[in-house]
Amino acid sequence: MLKKAFIVACAAVLLSLVLSRLSLFPSLRREYTPDPVKYTISEYRGMVAVFRREENRPFQILYSYVKSLPADLAKKLERGISVRSERELVKMLEKLSS
């Protein structure tokens, strides 16, 4: 009987620790911080271009004219498409070139 009570008490303590781990162990807390924007895909002299973060000149220009793209993509390029990783950049460029 005492053994069962001890096991139940340990389980309760363990459960309370697990449920409150965020407040008891701040080092275990996983806060969501989005990756910073690394690139912006935008229109440059009528063509699709890729800009590195905080640079005014494109580091890559695609010889794909914005006016040849569907209207929805052209509008997005007017505002600039934010890209957070190289992988995302490749996917977006493939989409724009097809």
N, C-alpha and C positions, 0 to 999 in steps of 0.2 A: 504494500500500500504506500509506504514511504517512498519507494522507488518510483512508482507511478506519479506521485505528486512532484517529485524532483524533476522528472522528465517533462511534465506539463509546465512546471515553472521555467525550466530552461527553454522550452519551446516558446513560451510567452515572451521571455526576455529577448530571445533571438528574433522573433517576429517583430517586436517593437523596435529593435535596432535596425532591422531591414527596412521597416516602414519609415523610420525617421532618419535614415542615413544621410539624407541631404542636409539636415540641420546639425547632426552630430559630427559628420565628417565632410566639411566643406571641400577638402581636397579631392573627394570622390565625385563631387558635383560636376556634371557635364553641362556646361553652358554652351548654347548654340551661338557661335559667332560665324557669320557668313564669310566666305573667302572674299578678299578684296577684288575689285574689278581689275583685271590685268590688261584687257584690251577693249577697244571699242571699234565696232565695224560701222562705217559711215560712208557717206557719199563724198567724193573728192574729185572735183573737176569732171563731174558727170559719171565717174566710175566708182566701183565698190573699192573701198580701201580699209586697211586695218591700221589702227593707231595703238601704240603702247600707252599705258596709263600716263596721263599728264604730259603727253607730247603733242605738239601742234602739227608735226609733219608725219605723214604715214610711213610706216616701215615696210608695208607691202601694199601694192596696188594690183588689183585684179583687173584684167582687161575685159571686164563685164560691165556694160553700161546699165546704169540704174533705170533708164527709160525702157529697157528691154525686159525688166523684171515685172512680175505681177504687182498690181497696185498696193496690196497689203504689205509686201516686202519693201517696196519703195518708200512707203510711209514710215515703216520702222527704221529704215536707213536715214531718213530725214532727222529723226530724233536721236539716232545712234543706238546700236545694239550692244549692250554690255555683255562682256564675256569674262568668266572667272577662271578659266583654265585652258591649257593648250588643247586638251581633248574636246572641250566644248567649242573652241575656235575651229578645229578641223571639221566638226559636224556642221557648224553653221556655214562655213565656207563651201562645203559640199552641197548644202541645201541651196546656197545662193548661185552656185555655178551650174546646177542642173536645170 
